Amino acid sequence: EQATYAMGVADGLDLAATLKTPGLFWINPCVAGMTSDQIRDILKAELDARPSERHLLMVHRALYQALWKACRDSHER
């Protein structure tokens, strides 16, 4: 269930990019090829690092930050 939810959040962020949000166009290339388990693990690591965000109703900000870090790190290597 967590993996499915995390993937849904990632899909929502990607959908936002199609609605003319230019700052989000990097999300689709970032998650391309990732499994839902990988996205969940990225989100979980971010929430573990920021326990204050666990109480929020939505995790969009946390997943955005986690994907930004993951994609930036993978491109810097």
KADAZI-V792244 format. One record per helix or strand. SS is the DSSP state (alpha for helix, beta for strand). FROM is the first residue (numbers start at 1). TO is the last residue. Records with the same first field share a line. If there is no record, write none. Layout:
BEGIN
SS=FROM-TO + FROM-TO
END
This chain:
BEGIN
alpha=2-18 + 22-24 + 26-31 + 36-49 + 51-53 + 60-76
END
